[in-house]
Amino acid sequence: MDGRKLSHEQSEYIRIQAVKQVRIENKSPEEVIKTFGLHRANIYKWLAKYDAGGFGSLKSTIAKGPQPKLTEKQQQKLVGYLLKNPLQLKFEYALWTVDLIVELISVKFNVSYSNVQVGRLLKKLGLSKQRPVERAYQQDPVKVDQWLNTTYPAIKKEAKNEKRDIYFGDEAGFHATAQLRCHWAPVGETLL
């Protein structure tokens, strides 16, 4: 039996039943191992726990995990920093990327985090990755609608009547290898 696939409740039940069979019903550990399909080391470990602390010591517990490197107060202070523009804090890049946040934590709190740890911390703090808007945020929907439904159809009609071609040019240009970077902000809020 692969105990990793069992829920905490199922594992706890099996532990208690196996120990009851050995300590109360006087069955041999070898017999219980075969009945439950256990690994030999487990039954003896459980018996030792039972002998030291009773059935309560066989109860499932939630793993506590490592202590956080930043205190609750420092975490809230970090969120406050992230609600500001990075340029205000003398960072040369204007988006809160994971690399920049790692540097911020190091500078402000003298604590070292990996990029993965920072990503987990930010999610815990209610922040999410914000993808860049792929259109101009200054775009006026009314003017766009007017262009698409009035101005352009008139230009197209005139060009057709005069047997001319229409060409479009755009003053913006992007390098073929440009990278649009993500930044971190509160969930549901895109900061510009």
TORKE-36668 format. One line per 2 residues: for each residue x, y, z of C-alpha. Coordinates in nm, 3 decimals. Example, Ala and Ser with C-alpha at 12.3 -4.5 7.8 and 13.67 -1.06 7.14 Angstrom:
<pts>
1.230 -0.450 0.780 ~ 1.367 -0.106 0.714
</pts>
This chain:
<pts>
0.000 0.000 0.000 ~ 0.131 0.345 -0.089
0.058 0.558 0.216 ~ 0.137 0.877 0.021
-0.189 0.834 -0.170 ~ -0.401 0.815 0.146
-0.568 1.110 0.316 ~ -0.453 1.213 0.664
-0.769 1.063 0.811 ~ -0.716 0.729 0.634
-0.351 0.712 0.744 ~ -0.446 0.793 1.103
-0.717 0.523 1.103 ~ -0.473 0.260 0.972
-0.211 0.355 1.234 ~ -0.458 0.329 1.520
-0.611 0.002 1.397 ~ -0.268 -0.157 1.341
-0.150 -0.061 1.691 ~ -0.480 -0.184 1.846
-0.432 -0.521 1.676 ~ -0.082 -0.557 1.825
-0.126 -0.401 2.171 ~ -0.489 -0.486 2.252
-0.567 -0.797 2.046 ~ -0.214 -0.938 2.096
-0.154 -1.011 1.728 ~ 0.205 -1.030 1.609
0.344 -0.727 1.426 ~ 0.431 -0.955 1.133
0.068 -1.064 1.100 ~ -0.054 -0.701 1.112
0.203 -0.598 0.851 ~ 0.063 -0.861 0.612
-0.301 -0.776 0.690 ~ -0.261 -0.402 0.629
0.011 -0.423 0.364 ~ 0.247 -0.208 0.570
0.619 -0.154 0.556 ~ 0.797 -0.329 0.842
0.956 -0.009 0.982 ~ 0.621 0.169 1.012
0.453 -0.067 1.257 ~ 0.747 -0.057 1.497
0.766 0.323 1.474 ~ 0.393 0.348 1.552
0.421 0.103 1.842 ~ 0.703 0.312 1.992
0.492 0.630 1.957 ~ 0.194 0.456 2.119
0.409 0.328 2.406 ~ 0.541 0.679 2.468
0.219 0.878 2.429 ~ -0.087 0.658 2.378
-0.331 0.676 2.088 ~ -0.311 1.057 2.085
0.045 1.035 1.956 ~ -0.082 0.850 1.647
-0.317 1.133 1.543 ~ -0.251 1.318 1.219
-0.097 1.662 1.248 ~ -0.055 1.939 0.996
0.305 2.003 0.901 ~ 0.405 2.344 1.027
0.665 2.417 0.760 ~ 0.956 2.655 0.795
0.931 2.983 0.984 ~ 0.876 3.278 0.748
1.183 3.495 0.695 ~ 0.976 3.815 0.715
0.752 3.898 1.011 ~ 0.385 3.987 0.956
0.473 4.353 1.004 ~ 0.755 4.333 0.747
0.524 4.156 0.502 ~ 0.268 4.438 0.531
0.546 4.693 0.486 ~ 0.655 4.504 0.171
0.300 4.530 0.030 ~ 0.312 4.905 0.098
0.637 4.933 -0.098 ~ 0.489 4.734 -0.387
0.195 4.972 -0.415 ~ 0.444 5.247 -0.500
0.616 5.298 -0.831 ~ 0.963 5.136 -0.819
1.111 5.463 -0.945 ~ 0.999 5.629 -0.619
1.226 5.389 -0.429 ~ 1.524 5.468 -0.653
1.502 5.150 -0.862 ~ 1.586 5.214 -1.226
1.323 4.980 -1.372 ~ 0.956 5.083 -1.350
0.786 4.744 -1.302 ~ 0.780 4.521 -0.993
0.940 4.210 -1.137 ~ 1.037 3.918 -0.913
1.406 4.003 -0.951 ~ 1.338 4.360 -0.842
1.131 4.245 -0.542 ~ 1.411 4.007 -0.437
1.645 4.308 -0.443 ~ 1.392 4.525 -0.254
1.357 4.264 0.023 ~ 1.734 4.237 0.048
1.781 4.616 0.067 ~ 1.490 4.701 0.299
1.484 4.396 0.530 ~ 1.833 4.245 0.490
1.673 3.907 0.409 ~ 1.764 3.677 0.122
1.485 3.516 -0.083 ~ 1.493 3.313 -0.404
1.267 3.406 -0.695 ~ 1.045 3.105 -0.624
1.010 3.199 -0.256 ~ 0.919 3.556 -0.349
0.653 3.432 -0.593 ~ 0.494 3.221 -0.317
0.516 3.506 -0.067 ~ 0.351 3.750 -0.307
0.062 3.511 -0.376 ~ 0.017 3.465 0.000
0.004 3.845 0.037 ~ -0.278 3.872 -0.220
-0.068 3.989 -0.513 ~ -0.070 3.842 -0.862
0.129 3.864 -1.183 ~ -0.005 4.140 -1.403
0.040 4.092 -1.774 ~ 0.116 4.406 -1.973
-0.172 4.565 -2.159 ~ -0.117 4.499 -2.528
-0.286 4.817 -2.642 ~ -0.230 5.182 -2.563
-0.393 5.258 -2.229 ~ -0.456 5.614 -2.354
-0.683 5.474 -2.629 ~ -1.021 5.652 -2.648
-1.297 5.395 -2.722 ~ -1.531 5.666 -2.858
-1.275 5.785 -3.112 ~ -1.188 5.426 -3.209
-1.559 5.352 -3.268 ~ -1.596 5.671 -3.474
-1.289 5.578 -3.685 ~ -1.407 5.220 -3.747
-1.771 5.300 -3.821 ~ -1.759 5.644 -3.988
-1.419 5.778 -4.091 ~ -1.257 5.463 -4.230
-1.563 5.344 -4.429 ~ -1.575 5.690 -4.596
-1.202 5.672 -4.681 ~ -1.244 5.316 -4.810
-1.540 5.417 -5.030 ~ -1.351 5.714 -5.174
-1.042 5.497 -5.245 ~ -1.259 5.239 -5.422
-1.426 5.504 -5.637 ~ -1.086 5.647 -5.734
-0.930 5.298 -5.771 ~ -0.661 5.369 -5.515
-0.494 5.150 -5.251 ~ -0.494 5.229 -4.880
-0.175 5.184 -4.678 ~ -0.134 5.211 -4.304
0.176 5.323 -4.118 ~ 0.237 5.315 -3.746
0.478 5.542 -3.566 ~ 0.543 5.281 -3.297
0.804 5.015 -3.342 ~ 0.919 4.721 -3.137
1.235 4.522 -3.166 ~ 1.173 4.167 -3.285
1.325 4.031 -2.962 ~ 1.148 4.274 -2.725
1.026 4.117 -2.403 ~ 0.705 4.234 -2.242
0.766 4.198 -1.869 ~ 0.509 4.108 -1.605
0.489 4.286 -1.275 ~ 0.320 4.215 -0.941
0.022 4.408 -0.806 ~ -0.287 4.340 -0.592
-0.516 4.074 -0.739 ~ -0.762 4.231 -0.984
-0.586 4.569 -0.996 ~ -0.356 4.662 -1.282
-0.123 4.939 -1.177 ~ 0.004 5.171 -1.450
</pts>
